[in-house]
Amino acid sequence: MAREAALSTIIRNRLMSDKRVGDLPVGIYVIENVVYLIGRVDTLEQRDIVEFIVRGAPGVRRVNTDELAVSEISQATAGK
């Protein structure tokens, strides 16, 4: 559990230090070195950046973005 908390802190610091995505409301949960991202980003590019940063953290086995909503997709599907 301490390792998961340490990994979560590392990831959070990496995300916050990136000017492109540092202020986005993204929650981070780590279970057995699998990182779950929860929240909302504005664009697919931001989602990809967040995922890339998280994957680059040492010890990350897998990244799950199923609960990371993208606003531009939500807006596009709402208009249909």
VOBA-1610 file (N, C-alpha, C; in pm, whole numbers, padded with zeros to 5 digits, always signed):
BEGIN
Met+00082-00119+00000Met+00000+00000+00000Met+00087+00126+00000Ala+00198+00123+00071Ala+00288+00239+00073Ala+00348+00263-00065Arg+00378+00154-00137Arg+00432+00170-00272Arg+00330+00233-00365Glu+00204+00195-00349Glu+00097+00253-00432Glu+00082+00402-00404Ala+00091+00440-00277Ala+00081+00581-00241Ala+00199+00659-00298Ala+00317+00600-00291Ala+00437+00666-00345Ala+00425+00682-00496Leu+00378+00578-00564Leu+00362+00586-00709Leu+00257+00690-00745Ser+00149+00697-00672Ser+00045+00796-00695Ser+00102+00937-00679Thr+00185+00959-00580Thr+00247+01090-00558Thr+00340+01126-00672Ile+00419+01031-00718Ile+00510+01054-00831Ile+00430+01095-00954Ile+00324+01021-00982Ile+00242+01050-01100Ile+00176+01186-01088Arg+00120+01215-00972Arg+00053+01344-00951Arg+00151+01460-00973Asn+00273+01447-00922Asn+00374+01551-00939Asn+00413+01566-01085Arg+00426+01454-01156Arg+00460+01461-01298Arg+00351+01532-01377Leu+00225+01502-01347Leu+00114+01566-01418Leu+00106+01715-01385Met+00119+01749-01258Met+00107+01890-01217Met+00220+01975-01275Ser+00335+01915-01301Ser+00447+01993-01353Ser+00439+02014-01504Asp+00343+01950-01570Asp+00327+01966-01714Asp+00226+02078-01741Lys+00271+02183-01811Lys+00186+02300-01834Lys+00064+02269-01919Arg+00070+02165-02000Arg-00042+02132-02088Arg-00159+02068-02014Val-00130+01995-01908Val-00236+01919-01840Val-00234+01934-01688Gly-00146+02017-01636Gly-00128+02028-01491Gly-00248+02076-01413Asp-00337+02151-01476Asp-00451+02205-01403Asp-00582+02130-01430Leu-00573+02016-01495Leu-00694+01939-01526Leu-00739+01857-01406Pro-00871+01839-01391Pro-00923+01762-01277Pro-00916+01611-01303Val-00798+01556-01281Val-00776+01413-01305Val-00739+01347-01173Gly-00821+01250-01133Gly-00792+01172-01013Gly-00706+01052-01049Ile-00621+01012-00956Ile-00528+00901-00979Ile-00548+00798-00869Tyr-00573+00675-00910Tyr-00583+00564-00815Tyr-00491+00454-00863Val-00412+00399-00771Val-00316+00294-00807Val-00351+00169-00729Ile-00370+00060-00803Ile-00396-00070-00741Ile-00304-00171-00808Glu-00212-00227-00731Glu-00116-00325-00783Glu-00045-00274-00909Asn+00002-00149-00902Asn+00077-00084-01009Asn-00003-00062-01137Val-00134-00077-01130Val-00222-00038-01240Val-00280+00097-01202Val-00265+00195-01290Val-00308+00332-01262Val-00444+00355-01328Tyr-00540+00397-01246Tyr-00673+00430-01294Tyr-00687+00582-01293Leu-00721+00638-01408Leu-00738+00782-01421Leu-00887+00813-01429Ile-00931+00905-01344Ile-01072+00939-01335Ile-01084+01090-01341Gly-01177+01139-01423Gly-01198+01283-01430Gly-01236+01325-01570Arg-01196+01448-01608Arg-01235+01504-01736Arg-01119+01585-01793Val-01097+01566-01922Val-01003+01648-01997Val-01081+01713-02111Asp-01023+01816-02172Asp-01095+01888-02276Asp-01085+01822-02413Thr-00969+01764-02444Thr-00946+01712-02579Thr-00883+01573-02575Leu-00891+01505-02689Leu-00824+01376-02702Leu-00674+01391-02685Glu-00619+01503-02734Glu-00476+01527-02720Glu-00436+01534-02573Gln-00516+01601-02492Gln-00487+01607-02348Gln-00493+01469-02285Arg-00591+01389-02325Arg-00599+01252-02271Arg-00473+01174-02307Asp-00428+01188-02431Asp-00307+01117-02475Asp-00184+01165-02398Ile-00175+01295-02372Ile-00062+01349-02297Ile-00061+01294-02155Val-00178+01297-02091Val-00190+01244-01954Val-00148+01097-01952Glu-00199+01020-02044Glu-00166+00878-02048Glu-00017+00856-02072Phe+00044+00934-02162Phe+00187+00923-02191Phe+00270+00953-02067Ile+00234+01060-01995Ile+00308+01097-01874Ile+00299+00987-01769Val+00178+00934-01751Val+00158+00829-01650Val+00234+00702-01688Arg+00228+00662-01814Arg+00299+00542-01858Arg+00450+00553-01836Gly+00502+00675-01840Gly+00645+00697-01823Gly+00694+00691-01680Ala+00604+00684-01585Ala+00644+00676-01444Ala+00697+00536-01414Pro+00808+00529-01342Pro+00865+00398-01311Pro+00771+00315-01223Gly+00751+00190-01261Gly+00667+00099-01183Gly+00526+00084-01234Val+00484+00166-01331Val+00348+00156-01383Val+00338+00035-01475Arg+00247-00056-01442Arg+00226-00175-01526Arg+00128-00149-01638Arg+00022-00074-01606Arg-00085-00050-01703Arg-00157+00077-01664Val-00219+00143-01763Val-00297+00264-01739Val-00438+00241-01789Asn-00536+00267-01704Asn-00677+00253-01740Asn-00738+00392-01751Thr-00787+00426-01872Thr-00848+00558-01893Thr-00999+00548-01918Asp-01058+00435-01882Asp-01202+00416-01907Asp-01288+00523-01840Glu-01244+00577-01727Glu-01323+00676-01653Glu-01270+00818-01673Leu-01189+00838-01776Leu-01136+00970-01808Leu-01213+01025-01927Ala-01312+01110-01898Ala-01401+01163-02002Ala-01331+01274-02081Val-01367+01281-02209Val-01313+01384-02297Val-01428+01476-02338Ser-01418+01603-02303Ser-01526+01699-02328Ser-01561+01712-02475Glu-01460+01716-02563Glu-01492+01735-02707Glu-01571+01618-02762Ile-01552+01499-02709Ile-01630+01384-02755Ile-01772+01394-02700Ser-01785+01431-02572Ser-01916+01444-02510Ser-02001+01548-02582Gln-01939+01659-02619Gln-02011+01765-02689Gln-02051+01722-02829Ala-01964+01647-02897Ala-01993+01602-03032Ala-02108+01503-03034Thr-02112+01412-02938Thr-02219+01312-02935Thr-02349+01371-02884Ala-02343+01480-02806Ala-02465+01543-02758Ala-02540+01612-02871Gly-02470+01652-02974Gly-02534+01721-03085Gly-02599+01628-03185Lys-02584+01499-03168Lys-02642+01401-03264Lys-02783+01365-03229
//
